Amino acid sequence: MASSSDPKLAHRILRGLVIGLILGVLTLLAGPHVPVPLFLQDLLKHVGIAWSANGLELMRGVSTVLLDPFGRVFLRLLFFVVMPLVFSSLAAGVVQLGDPGRLGPLAGRTFLFFFLNMAIGVGLGLLMMNVLVPGDHLDPGTKERLMTEFGAAARQHATTHGAQAGLSLGIIVEMFMPANLVGAIVGTSRGAIGDVLPLILFAILVGVVGMSLPAEKRARLQSGLELVTELMTGIVNLALRLAPYAVPCLIYGVLVKSGLDLIVALGVFVLGCAGVMALHLFGTMSVWLRLWTNRKPGEYFKTIEEVIVTAFSTSSSNATLPAALENATEKLHISPSTAGFVLPLGTTMNMSGTALYEGCVVLFVAQVFGVDLSLGQQVTLLVLAVLSAVAVAGIPGGSLPLIAGLLITFNVPPEGIGIILGTDRILDMCRTATNVGCDLTTALVVDELTKKAAARKAGR
């Protein structure tokens, strides 16, 4: 999915990232050797900035007082929409399914493979993050500075992680079904952001009940939910207009406070994510082809090469859909009915690259801030990443607030999303190609299984 409807915006954000990195590196290299005149120190002390007499400490103070607040405006706009966007988009996604019983075996196979596709993708991503541990490329001093910088949210983990480390049935019930739903959603302390888990369950329940409403009422419910989603998307787009200016401020501030090892950590993160997406697309999908079809993986991927390149270059699943439909029916010889059902639905629901990316981001930011997620929490993250990927489908830039919501759920400072914003364009291209390639493979597998089932039924 593209991160914005403006095709030039992603390039401007990437350019801002480069500018922020260059200025940050120059400050780290030259700053300690640049003396600060005494009169300037005295002048800036009056606005609350105090530092030792060198340029690096000066710019750290300027970042804290001037640049960081501007970056937080961008982040807070995203945080504003977390709760309503999660609820409206997920509930609408469930309602629009209608009555699953009417869709028959085709829908059952489709949704099963959608879930398997995304769950395997997230699982591979989390495995990669646990093996490479890119967040550990930051030294303990840097992590301590980051945790001090983002303060309260990081310390909140220390008080809650112990209770959640060993998940029990009672804890799971409290996580998903608190006694006070509204209190859990809005947060219990001043300035706190609430828990997303009960909101996700509530949205699913609303969607399931909404499916059983009479057609007219169901249509009104879906229209209302889609209106809320559209409004929240508008706020996201407003926030993204600030991104080309906020990203360099955020990256520069984090870099001058953490050091050059942050660049190493980001590089390992980007390469790891891109590599595991390629593994999922060309590895997992090859296994699927061997198990459920007679296609040879090499020939298959050569057949859909043009579609994958289109998805990679446009970063848009929706823009690639016409080419995918044409390829599916004319080159892969998938039944038009199957292609017409699976591919449009996959464009909005089967987001394995997006789910994989969300899981990796949460674990990376957690590693950066020294937050250790247990195995049980990572299993929960896998499920929530799949649900969030479905909810984010069709929403320009919608993955950002939903990733922030996942960070909040696991008591990781949501402001940490600013660390990876500049790399989003590159990985957006990779995850869109993964999404589209997996959509085509799912359509092929479902079509093959449907034809085999029909042949068995006809032979009876």
N, C-alpha and C positions, 0 to 999 in steps of 0.2 A: 504494500500500500504506500502511496506517496504520503509524505508528511504534511503536505499542504497542497491546496489547489493552485497556488502560484508556482509554476515550474522553475522560476528563478530564485525562489526563496531558499531552497536547499543549498544552492551554490553560494548564496550570500552568507548562510549560516556556516558553511564549510570555510569560506574565506575569512569569516570572523574568528573561527577556531584557529586558523593558521596565524592570523595577526596576534591573537592572544597568546599563542604558544611562543611565537618569535619574541614578542615583547617580554614575556615571562622569562624565557631563557636568557635574554640579554640582561635583564634585571638581576637574575641569579648569578650570572658570570661577572658582571661589572659592578653591580650595586654595592657589594661589600667594600670596594676600593674607591667609591665616590664619597668624599666627605660632604656633610650637610652644614652649611653656614649656621653659626649660632643664632643670627637674627631670624633665620627661617624657622629654626627649631622653636624659638620663643614665640614666633607668630602663630605657628600651627598648634602649639600647646593650648592656645585659647579656644580652639575648636575641638579639643578633646583628643588630639593626636600627640603621643609621646613616644620617642624612640631613641636609640643610641645614635651617635653621630655618623651614620653611613646611609647610603642611598637605598640599600635593601630594606633596612628597618623602616625607613621613611615610606617606601612604597607598600610595605605591609600595613602600615598605619593608614595610608590613603585608601588601600583596598578595603580595610575594615570599615572606615568611616564613609566613603563615597561609592566605591564600585560595588561592594557586596549588597548594600541596600537596593541599588538599581537592579541587580540580578535577582534579588528576592521578589521584586515586583513581578517579574516574569514568572517565577516559580509559584508565587501565591495565586496568580491568575489561574494557573493549572490546578492548584490545590482546591480552588473554589469549586470546581466542577466535578471533583472526584466522586462525591456521593451521588448527586443527581444523575450523573452520566452513567455510572455503574448500574444504578437501578433501572433507569429508563431504557438503556440499550439492551441490557440482558433480559428484562421482562418483555420488551417488544420482540426480541429474537425468539423467545419461547412462544409468545402468542401467535406470531405469524406462521408457526408450523401448522396451525389448525388442529385437526384431529389426526394424530399419527397413525391410528388404526386404519384410516382410509387410504393411507399411502401404500400399504402393503409391503411385501418383501423388498421391493426396490428401496424404499425409504429405510427399512431396517438395516439392510446391508450398507447403504450409504452412510448412515449415522455411525454404525459400528466402525467402519473404516476411517471415518473422520476422526473419531475419538482415538483409535489406535494410532493413527498417523501423528496426531498432535502429542499424545502421551509419550510415544517413542521419541519424538523430537525433543521434548522437554527433558526426558530422561537422559538422552545423549548429551544435551547441553549441561545439565547438572553434573553428570559424570566428568565431562571435560573440565568444568570449573573446579571440581574437587581434586582432579589430577594436576592441572596446571597451577591452580591457586594464584591467579594473577594479582590479586590484592595483597599477597604476601611479598610482592616485590617492593613494597613500601617498608621502610625501616620502622622500628617501634616508636622512635621519636616523631616521625612524620604522622603515624597513626594517632599518636597522643595529641598532636597539634590539631588534627582534623576533628577528633572527638571533642576537644576543648572548643573548637570553632563552632561546631554544630550542637554543642552543649546538651540542653535538656532532653532532646529526643534520644540522644545516644545513652544518656544516663538512665532513661526510662527502661531501657532493656535490662539493665542490671537488676532491677526490682521485679521484672516479670519473667525473665528467661528461666530462672530457677524453677518456677512453678510449671513452665511449659516444657521443660527439657524432657521429662518423662510423661508422655501423653497417656492419659487414662480415659476411659469412657466418660467419666464425669467431667473431665477437663474439656473433652471434645464437645460435649453437650453445652457447656458454658461458653465455649468459643463460638459456636454456631447459633445457640439459642439462649442468649442472656435473659435474665428476668426483666430487664428494662431495655427494650429494643431501641427506643428513641435515645435513651441515655448512652447506650453503647455506640450508636451511630454518630451523635453529635460530640462525643468526648465528655469526660467527667471533670476535666480541669480547664482553667481559663487558657485559651489559645491552643488546646489540644485538638488533634484531628481524630475522629472516631474510628471504630473498628469496622473493616469492610466485610468481614466474614458473615456476620448476621444479616447485613444488607444484601449480600449475594443470595443467601438462602431465602430471604423475604422476596427478592425479585423473582426467583425461580417459582416460589409458591404463587405469587400473583400471576405470573405467566401461565402456570399450569391450570389454575382456576379460570383464568381468562379464556383459555382454550375451550372450556365447556360452556361459555356464554352463548346465547343466541347470536346468529351471524351479525345482526345490526349492532348489538352492543359490543361484540368482539371487535368489530371494525372501528367503533368509536374509541374503545380502549386503546387499540393499536395506534390509531391516529393521534391520540393524546400523548402516548408514550413517545412516538416518533417526533412530535412537536417539541417535547422537552429535550430529546436528544439533539434535535436541530438547533435549539437555543444554546445548549451547552457546547455544541460544536462551534457555534459562532464565537463564544467566549474563547475557546481554544484557538481559533483563527486569529482573534485579537491578540492573544498572548504570543502567537508565533510571529506576528509582525514585529515584536520586540526582540525576538530571538537573535537576529544578526548583530544586535548591539549588546544584548544581555549575555550571550554565550562567551564572547571574548572577555567581558568583565568577570564572569564566573570562573573561566579557565585561568585567566591571569591571576585572580585572587587566590585560587586554590594552589596554583603552581608556585607563586612566590612564597606561600606559607608552607608548602610541603616539599619542594625541591624537585630536582630532575628525575628522581626515581618514579614520580607519577607518570612521566611520559613512557617509561619502560613498562609500567603496569598497564597503561592504556593500550600500548602496542601488543602486549601479550593477550589482552582481552579481545581486541579486534581480530587478531589472527586466529585465536582460538574459536571465536564465534563463527567467523567465515569458514574455517576448516570443518567444524562440526556440522554446519549447514550443508556444506558440500557432501560430507559423509552421509548425512540423512537422505539427501536427494538422490545421490548416485549409489549409495550403499543399501540403505533400507529399502528404497524403491526397487532396486535390483532383486533383492530377496523376494519382495512381493511378486515381481514378474515371474520369477522362477517357481514360486509356490502356487500361484493361481492362474497363470497364463502360459501360453506357449511361445511368448516373445523372447528374443534374445536381447539382453540389456543394451549391448553396444548398438545394435540396429535401432532399438526403440529410442534411445536418447539422441541418435542422429536424426531420427524422424521428427522429434519435437524440438530440435536445436533452435530453430527460428523462433519458436514461441518463448523459449527460455531466454534467448537474447533480447527479445522484445520486452519481456517482463523485467529483466535486469536493467535495461537502458531507460525504461519509462518509470520504474519504481511504482507501478500501478497495476494491481490485479484487475481492476475494472477496465482499464484501457486495453489490457491484453485479452479480455474475454472474447471479443469477436474472432481474433486470430486463433485462440484456443478451440473455439467451437468448430471453426473451419478445419483445423488440423485434426480434431477428434473424428469428425465424420468422413472427411475425404482421404486422409492419409492413414489414420489408425483404424478406420472402418468401424467405429463405435456406432451403435444404433442411435439415430437422431433423438429418440425418446429418452434414452439413458443420458446422452450428452446434454440434452436440453434441460434435464432435471439436475444432474450431478454438478455440472460445471458452474452454472449461475449460483447454485446453492453453495458450492465450494468456495466461490469468490467471496462470499460473505461469512462462511462458517469454518471452512477447512484451512486454518491459518497456522500451519505447523511451524513455519519460519518465525512468525510473530510470537507464538507461544514459547518456542525455544529461546528467542531473544529476551523475552520478558523474564524467564527463569534465570538466564545468565546474568542479566542486569541486576536483579535483586541479590543474587549470591555474590556478585562482584562488589557491589556497594557495601554489602554486609561484611565482606572480607576487608575492604578498605577501612571500615570503621571498627574492625575488631569484634564484630558481632558473630558469634559462632552459632549457626543454625544446625540443630540436631537432625538425625535421620528422619524422625517423625515429622519435624517441621518442613523438611525438604520434600517429603511425600505430599504434605499439605500444599506446599508451593507448586508442585507439579499439577495437582488438580486445579488449583486456583489460576495458574497460568493458562491452562486449557480453557477454563471458563472465561477468563479475561480476554483471551485471543478471539473467542467467539463474539464477545460483547463489543470489541473494538472494531470489528469488521465494518467497512463502509464509512468509517468516521475519519476524516483527514486529521492527522496528528493526534488521534484519540488515544494511541498507546501511551503517550506521555503521562496524562493524569492517571491512567489505570495502573501503570508501573508505579507511580507515586503511591497509589492506594495499596499495592502489594507491599511496598516498603513499609508503609504505616502498619499494615497487618502484622509484620514480623518485627516491629519495634526497631526498624532501621531508620536513621534520619532521612526523611524524604527529600531534604535539600540536596542530598548526595546525588540525585539524578542529574544535577548540573555538571557533574564530572564527566558524564558520558554523552552529553547532548551534542557536542561537536562531532562525534564519531557516528552519529545516527544516520547521516546521509549514506555513508559507505555501506553500513550494515543494512540499511533499508533496501538497497539494490539487491543485496544477497538474499535477504529474507523474502522479498517479493518473488525472485526467481525460484526459491524453494517452495513458496506457497503455490505458484502456478504449476510447477513441475509435478508436485504431489497431487494437485487437483486432477491433472490429466491421467496420472497413474491410477488414482482412485477410480476415476470414471472407467478406465479400461478394465480394471479388476472387477468392478461391480457389473459391467456389461458382460464380461466372460462368465461370471458366476450366474447371472440372470439367464443367459442363453443356455447354459448347461442344465439349470433347474428346469427350464421350459422343455428342453429335449428329454429329460428324464420323465417329466410329467406326460409328454406326448407319447412316450414309449410304453406307458403302462396300459 
